[in-house]
Amino acid sequence: MFEKSNKSNDNKPIIQSHGYNGSEPTRICPKCCEEKPLSDFGFRDMGNGTIRNQSWCKECRSRYS
């Protein structure tokens, strides 16, 4: 996982990924347990200026929210 260590680059998201599928990083959705490309996840503002990728994939967020 990549963690931001300083505040000098506040406009870039913190990307948490599990692997790489040959074209982009991937992560596992904790709801459906499928490994999907990061483009299947959104981003969220954590409220303190930090931007992170969503933990659930877009499909699970729309299905269960």
Phi, psi and omega per residue, in radians:
M1 nan 2.622 3.116
F2 -1.793 2.213 3.108
E3 -2.095 2.411 3.104
K4 -1.343 2.256 -3.066
S5 -1.780 -0.255 3.111
N6 -2.474 3.005 -3.067
K7 -1.725 0.209 -3.073
S8 -1.290 -0.239 -3.082
N9 -2.268 1.069 -3.013
D10 -1.198 -0.305 -3.072
N11 -1.510 -0.117 -3.133
K12 -1.723 2.449 -3.121
P13 -1.305 2.695 2.979
I14 -1.497 2.130 -3.090
I15 -1.776 2.137 3.058
Q16 -1.919 2.036 -3.102
S17 -2.275 2.832 -3.108
H18 -1.823 -0.668 -3.064
G19 -2.763 -2.765 -3.105
Y20 -2.535 2.268 -3.079
N21 -1.754 0.233 -3.137
G22 1.790 -0.386 3.119
S23 -2.239 -0.449 3.115
E24 -2.760 2.819 3.100
P25 -1.119 2.711 3.125
T26 -2.192 2.818 2.990
R27 -2.554 2.841 -3.129
I28 -1.743 2.217 3.087
C29 -1.299 2.176 -3.128
P30 -1.229 -0.263 -3.133
K31 -1.479 -0.906 -3.101
C32 -1.700 -0.139 3.105
C33 1.091 0.417 3.100
E34 -1.768 2.466 3.035
E35 -1.451 2.168 -3.066
K36 -2.347 2.735 3.080
P37 -1.162 2.676 -3.119
L38 -1.032 -0.406 3.109
S39 -1.158 -0.294 3.076
D40 -1.493 0.059 3.099
F41 -2.107 2.621 3.095
G42 -1.694 -2.992 3.072
F43 -2.110 2.720 3.109
R44 -2.437 2.606 3.062
D45 -1.548 2.149 -3.067
M46 -1.349 -0.071 3.112
G47 1.632 -0.287 3.117
N48 -1.936 0.305 -3.120
G49 1.640 -0.169 3.128
T50 -1.501 2.403 3.079
I51 -2.015 2.248 3.129
R52 -2.270 2.816 3.047
N53 -1.347 2.626 3.109
Q54 -1.114 2.628 3.113
S55 -1.421 -0.726 3.106
W56 -1.511 2.578 3.078
C57 -1.212 2.842 -3.112
K58 -1.033 -0.684 -3.137
E59 -1.099 -0.789 -3.139
C60 -1.221 -0.637 3.100
R61 -1.098 -0.692 3.138
S62 -1.319 -0.560 -3.129
R63 -1.282 -0.680 -2.999
Y64 -1.887 0.143 3.139
S65 -1.960 nan nan
